[in-house]
Amino acid sequence: MIYSYIISDTIVALSSAAGRAAISIIRMSGEDSFSIINKVFKTNSNCNKQVRYGHIISLNEVIDEVICVFFKSPYTYTGENLVEICVHGNPLIIKSVLELLCNTGARLASPGEFTYRSFLNGKKDLIEAESVCDIISSKTSKSTKFSLNNISGVFSSKIKKIKNSLTMFLAFINASIDYPDENISTLSYIKKLDFYIEDIQNILDNYKISSILQHGIKIPIIGKPNVGKSSLLNSILGKNRVIVTDIPGTTTDIIEETIDYKGIQLTFVDTAGIRNITKNIIESLGQEKTKCIIKESKILITMFDISSGLNKDDFKIIKFLKKNVPCDASIIAVFNKIDLLKNDNFDYSVINDSFIFTVKISAKKQLGIVDLLDKIINIIGVDEHNNDFFMINSRHYILLQNVLCSLKKAKDILFKNNNNVDEIIYIEIENAQKTLNEILGIGVNQDVLDTIFSTFCIGK
């Protein structure tokens, strides 16, 4: 649902989580916030104090004992007069206070409307505003940390720096076009464009990791029956989630479990074993599900029994993976059952020729599990020590792709013109600059704004 935001009135909403709690916070913002609250809030506190104790009164009846915090514009979250009312977290009390404030002149806020006003009043640019929603929905410590970087302006400052550089670049181009006889130095335009293109590409490279940090990643465990897939899942979880037996084909369906490892949400998928001969239709259907998951995965674990060597089912799996795994996916070959290995006569050549990443483990004895998890983190590419990493979402990614396209077009034209500038180059650079403005929320379409903020929770 898309909401239409009206900024001339006073809005109110519950800003803390719904349900019973010791304390809940009701937030009200708008020019009339102070006058509305003063009609229903009775206090003996000094009226000049920011924090005041008192009671919410309706028709001479006390609704609740509260603390009111007054924030005067423009030094507030929204840039408007803002009041936060700390009430007891009883849903009946919350409902009564909200109804009273609405009957006194406020209206219930739409989703994201407080942050929307913060954006309109220049308290946040659009990147910072979007990050408010991201930080609320973050599921791990690392995604929370990097979403905070966005709110703090790490991403915005990079976009603004490139945008300002393009402004200077446009000035040089404009001068060269207007005064061709003045021999204005082009300062190696192609070299400058290469620098901007590299900057944009570096930001775009954050998208894959950002998506994984925000949404997690699914990692299917592939292998023939009885190779130890279910045992591996149990070992990673530290509990017996999946039934393990010596009977081949025990797992006939997909089983998923998620862990938070080093701040990243990893969902491991125990799959039906792949083999040439299946005992029943259920196992066959499970294998088909496995094959579908393989085609959609970015990281896979393929298990081999190091104690028994390779057989035709292993070779069938290797062949299938080569044909069906996406070209940008990474496969980790896991050699299981090292605890049963007396003499290491296993032929690694076929595996090493087919897979870049390999790990030796014993799922049963829980050996090598940390090495496997660390390998996954390394493949994802998150640098634990990079405190300046920032998140980019699909909107940023699409717009940055457009910026990159404009810059590359300008470079190609410059190259063909022997580093001489013309109006078409100016237009391409200007398009790149306008798109960077759109990322920050400058000149962005109203429908886009409504769509972005309608995804927020009410009260934020």
N, C-alpha and C positions, 0 to 999 in steps of 0.2 A: 504493500500500500504506500502511495506517495502522498506526503502531507504538504499542505500549503502553510508556510510560516509567515505569521504577522508579527511585526516587531514593534508595533506602537502600543501594545497593551502589556499588562503585567501577568506573568506566568508563574505557576506553582506546581510542584510535584514532589513525590517522595523520592529522595536521592539515595537513600540507603536501601539495602535489600528488603524485599517484601517478606512478610511473615512476622512471627513473634521474636522479639529481641529485648535486651535490657534498654537500649536507647535506639531510636530511629531519628533520621534527619529529614526534615521537610525544607525544601529550598524554594525561595520566591525571588523573582527578578523582574525589574521594570521600574519606570520612573515613579510609580505610585506605591512601591513596596513598603516604604516606611509609613506612609499614611494609612495603608490598609492594615498593617500589623498593629499599629498604635490604636486602632479602633477595637481590637479584640484582646490585646495583650496589656494586662495590668501589672505594674511593677512599682516597687519602692526604690529601685536602683537609680543612681544618677543617670539622667537622660543623655549625658555626654559620654557615658561609658560604652565601649563597643560590645561588651558582653554583659547581659542583664538577666537577672533572675526574676521570675514572676509566674503569672497564671494566664492561661487562655480562658476567656470568659465569653459565654453566649447566653443572652437573656438572663443575666445575673447568676448564671450557674457555671461553676468551675468545670471545665472540660479536662484540663490537665495542668500539672505543675511542670514548667518548662524553663529552658535556658534559650534566650534569643541572642544571636550574634549578628551585629549590624555591620555591613560593608558598604561604604559610600563610594559612588562612582567618582572618577573612572578607575579607581584602584581595586577592581573586583574581577572575578573570573569572567563575567559577561561584559564588563565595562559599564554596567548599569548599577543603580542602587540594588543591593542584594541582601536578603535576610535568610539566615539558616536557623531553623527552629528545632531544638533538640527535645523531642517528646518521648514519653515511655512507649516502648515498642509493642504496643497492643494494637492489632489491626482495627479494632473498634475506635480507639482513640485517634489513630491516624486518619481514618475515614471521616470522623467528626471534624477534625481540624481542617482537613482539605476542603470539605463541604462548606465550612464556615468562611474560609478565606475566599473561596469562589463566590459565595453569596455576598461578600464584602467588597468585591471589585476585581478579583483576580480570575484567571481561567486556568484549567489544567493544561500543562505543557505537552506538546507533541514530542515524540522521540527525538533526542539529540538537540532540542531547541535551545538549551542553555549554551551548549558548545557552538551552535549555529550563531547565536548572538555574539559570542566571544570572537568568532571569525569575522562577522560583519563589522564589529566595533574595533577591529585591528588588534585584538589581544593575542590572536593566534593566526598564522597563515593556514592554508588548507591542509598542508602536510601535517602540521602540528595538531590540527583539529581531528584529522582522520586517525591519528595515533592514539587519541583518547579512547576511541572504540577498540583499537587494537590491544591496548594495555589491559582493558577490562576483560577481553576475551582470551588473553594469553594463557596458555596451559602449562608452561614451564618457566623456570627461573631465567633461562637465557633469552627466550622470546620477550619476557617482561623487561629485562635489562635493555635489550636493543630497541624495544618500543619506547622506552623512556628516553633513549638517545634522540629519537624522532621528535618527541615532545620538547626536548631541550634545544632543538634546532640544529642538530648535527647534519641531517639530510638537507634541510632548508638552506643552511649556509653554503653548502656545496653548489646547490642549484643557483642561488643568488650570485655566487662568485662567477660561475660560468656565464650567467645572464649579463652581469656587469662587463665582463670581458668582451662579450659579443656586442654590447653597446659601443664600446670603444672601437671595436673592429668595424662596425657600421659607419662610425664617424670617419675613419680613414678611407673606407670605400667611397663614401659620399663625397669626400673631398677630392679623391682621385677622379671621380666621374665629373664633378662640377668644374674642376680646374685641371684639365689634362695637360696643359702646357707648363704647369708649375713644378713638374718632376717630383711630385710627392712620393716619398719612399713607401713602397708597398710592404716593407718589413717582412718579406718572404711570407706571403699570404698562405701558400700551401703548407708551409711549416706550422703556421699558427693553426690552421684548420686541422692538421694532424693532431695537434695538442688537444684541441677541443674534442675531436672525435675519440681520442683515447680516454679523456675524462668521462665522457658519456658512456663509453663501453664499460669502463670500470664500475660505474654505477649500475648499469644493466646487469653486470655479472652478479650483483647482490640478489637478483630476483629469485633464482633457483633456491638459494639458501634461505632467503626470507620466507618463501612458500613452505619449506620444510620446517622452519622454526615455528611458523604460525599454525600450520595444520598437521605437522608430523609427517612420517613417511611409513609406508607399508613395505615389509620385507618378507616375501614368501620363502619358505624353506622347502626346497625341491630335492627329490631323490627317489630311488627305488624303495620298495617296501622293506621294512626292518633295517634301514640304514642308520636310524637313530634320530629321525626328525622330531618325533614327539618327545623323546628324551632331551633333545636340545632345548625345545621350548620349555619343558619343565625345569631344566637347569638354569635357563636365563631368568625365569620367574622366581626360582627358589622354592617352588612348591609343585606338587603333582596335579597339574591342571588337566593333563591328557592321560588317558589309559595307555599303558605300555605293556605289550605282550610279545612273545616270540612268534605269534601267528602273523604271517604276512597279510597286509591289507586291513589292519585294525582300524586305521583312520580312513573313513570313507567320505568325510565332508570337510569343509573349511573351518578351522578353529583359529580365532584371533585373540591376541592378548597384547596389551600396551604397557610399556615401561617408560619411565623418565630416566634417561641415561645422560649425564653431563649436560643437563638442561635441554635435551632434545627428546621429543616424543617418538619413540620407536614402536611400531606395531608389527609384531611377528605373526606370520600366518603359517600354521601347520597345515600342510596339504596332503591329499591322498597320494600314496606312492605310485609312481609311473612304472608300469611293466607291460610286457607284450601280452601276457595272458591274465585276464581278470576272472575272478570267481563268480561275480554276480553283477547285475545291472547297477546296483547302488555304488559299487566300487568304480564301475565304468563312468557313471555320472560324476563322481568325485574327481576322477582324473580329468574329465573335460573342464570342470571348474578350475582345476590346477592350471591347465593350459591357457585358459582365459586370463588368469591372474598374471601369469608369466609375461604375456604380451603387453600388460599395462604397467609393469614394474620398472622402477629406476635403479633399485638395488635388489639383488637376489642372492640367496645362499643355496648353493648346490652341494649336497653331501655325498661323500663316497666312503665306503667301508674299507679302511686301510688294512684291516686284518684279513680280508678275504680276497682282495684284488678286484679288478673290473670284470663285469660280465656284459652280456648283450643288452641288458636293461640300462646299464650305465652309458653304453655307447649310443643307445637310442636317445637318452636324455641329452647327451652332449650334442648330438646331431640336431635335435629339436631346438635347443637353446641357440645354436648358431644361426638357425633360420628365422626364429620367431622373437628373440629378445630385441627390444628397441636398440638402435645403434648408440644411443646416449646412455644406456643402462650399464651398470657395473655388476659383474658376477663374482662372488667370492666362493672359491672352491674350498670346501671344508673337509679335511681328512679326519674322520671320526674313528673312535675305538683304538686310540694309541695305547691304551692300557692293556689291550690284548696282543699287542705287537711284540713278538719275541725277537725276531730278526727282520729288520726293515728291508724286505725284498720287493716292496711295492714299486711298480713301474710308474714313476711320476711324469714321464716324458709326454704322454698324451694329454694329461691335465695341464702341464706347464705350457704346452703348445696352444691350448685352448683358452686358458684363463690367466689373467694378469695377477689377481689377488688370491693367495692361498693361506690357510690357517690349519694347524693341527690341533685337535681337541680330543677330549674324552667326555662326551655328554654325560655318561653314567657317573664318572668320577669328578665331574665339574672341573676338568683341567682345560686351560686355554680359552675359557669363556670370556674372560676380560680382554684377552688379545683379540678375540673376534669382535667384541663390542667396540674396542678402540679402533679396529680396522674400519668398521662402519662409519664411525665419527670422522676418521681421516678422509674417507671417500666423500662424505657429505661436504667436507671442506670448511668447517667452522673452526676458526682460529680462537682457541680459548683465551688468548692474551690480547685479542683485538678489541679493545674497549670502545673504539670509535665506530664499530660496525652499526649500520642503520638498516631499517626494514623498508623495502619497496613493495607496493601492492600491484595488482593487475592494471589499475588506472595509470599509475606512474610508469609502469613498464611500456604500455601502449604509446603513451605520449613521448617517452624517451626514445622509443623506436622511431617515431616521427621526426624528432629532433635530429637523430643520427642520420636519417634518410636525407633531410634537408642539407646537413653539413657535408655529406658525401657528394650530393649533387653539386653543391657549390665548389667543392674540390675538383670534381671532374671537369666542370666548365672552366675553372682557372687553369687546369692542366692543359686543356685544349687551346685556351687563349694565351698560352705562354706567360702565365702569371699576370695578365692584364685583366682588370676588373671591368664589369659592365652591370647594367640594371638587373639582369636575371640573377646574378650572384648576390646582389643586394637583397632581392626579394627572397631568395632561399635563406639567407642569414636572418632576415627579419622574421620569416616564418618560424625558424628555430627559436628565436627569442620570444615570440608570441606564445609558442608551445610551452616554453619554460615558465612563462607567466601563468599559463593555465594550470601547470602543476602546483604552483604556489597559490592558485585561486584567484588570480588577477584576470578579469575579463572572462571568467568561466560561465558557461550557460547555466541559467537558473534551474533548469530541469536536472542538470548534473548535481548541483548543490542539494536539491530536494532528495534526490536518490541516495546520495552519500549519507546525509544526516538522518534519513528515515531508517537506516540500519542500526542506529544507536538505540540504547535502552532509554526508557522514559526517566527523566530526572538527571540526565547527563548532558 
